[in-house]
């Protein structure tokens, strides 16, 4: 198994995992700083619910990073955004870099 090389993880983002709703709005878990590579490119993606939406950024992180849909993310620029989906990218033993793709609004 090959992981995404550490030298590619040039950026740091902060992830506050979504934990549900309260009477005052969304609930988030403790903030965690994550090393990643941020690609600020607009593209169409599909939500876990099957809806087509526009993603403004994608972060590529090491395997094991937790970023549930609707989590709050602060990008290196300071902009706050929301996770659309986090996808495990596993090469299944092929010599490809395993990573987590975090699609952001």
C-alpha positions in Angstrom: 0.0 0.0 0.0 1.4 3.4 -1.0 0.3 6.6 0.7 0.2 10.1 -0.8 3.8 11.4 -0.4 4.2 13.8 2.6 6.0 16.4 0.4 2.8 16.9 -1.6 0.8 17.8 1.6 1.8 21.5 1.3 -1.2 23.1 2.9 -3.0 23.0 6.3 -6.7 23.1 6.8 -8.8 22.9 9.9 -11.7 20.4 10.0 -14.5 20.7 12.5 -16.4 17.4 12.1 -20.2 17.7 11.7 -22.0 15.9 14.6 -25.7 16.8 14.0 -28.2 19.6 14.6 -29.3 21.3 17.7 -32.0 23.9 18.3 -29.4 26.6 17.8 -28.0 25.1 14.5 -25.3 22.7 13.5 -23.1 21.0 16.1 -19.4 20.5 15.3 -16.7 18.4 17.1 -13.3 19.7 18.1 -11.2 21.3 15.4 -8.3 19.3 13.9 -5.5 20.7 11.8 -4.8 18.4 8.8 -1.9 18.5 6.3 -3.2 18.2 2.8 -2.9 19.5 -0.8 -5.7 22.0 -1.7 -6.8 22.4 -5.3 -9.1 25.4 -5.7 -10.9 24.4 -8.9 -14.6 24.5 -9.6 -16.2 21.3 -10.7 -19.5 19.4 -10.5 -19.7 16.6 -7.9 -22.5 14.4 -6.5 -23.5 14.5 -2.8 -23.9 11.3 -0.8 -27.7 11.9 -1.3 -27.3 11.8 -5.1 -27.7 15.6 -5.7 -25.4 17.3 -8.3 -23.7 20.4 -6.7 -20.7 22.6 -7.5 -17.5 22.1 -5.6 -15.1 25.1 -5.4 -12.2 23.3 -3.8 -10.8 19.8 -3.2 -8.4 18.8 -0.5 -6.3 15.7 -0.8 -5.2 14.3 2.6 -3.5 11.1 4.0 -5.6 8.0 4.5 -7.6 8.0 7.8 -8.5 11.7 7.8 -12.1 12.0 9.0 -14.3 14.7 7.4 -18.0 13.8 7.5 -20.3 15.5 5.0 -21.4 19.0 6.3 -18.2 19.4 8.4 -16.9 22.9 8.6 -13.4 23.5 7.0 -11.2 26.5 7.2 -8.8 26.8 4.2 -5.3 28.2 4.2 -6.8 31.5 2.9 -9.0 31.7 6.0 -12.2 31.1 4.0 -14.6 28.7 5.7 -16.5 26.2 3.7 -18.4 22.9 4.1 -17.6 19.3 3.2 -19.8 17.9 0.4 -18.2 14.4 0.6 -15.0 12.7 1.7 -14.0 9.8 -0.5 -11.4 7.2 0.4 -9.1 6.6 -2.7 -7.5 3.2 -2.3 -5.5 1.7 -5.1 -6.3 -1.9 -3.9 -2.6 -2.8 -3.7 -1.6 -1.1 -7.0 1.3 1.4 -6.8 -0.9 4.4 -6.6 -1.0 6.9 -3.7 -3.9 6.1 -1.3 -5.5 9.2 0.0 -8.8 10.9 1.1 -10.4 13.3 -1.4 -12.4 16.0 0.5 -14.8 17.8 -1.8 -15.7 21.2 -0.5 -18.4 23.8 -1.4 
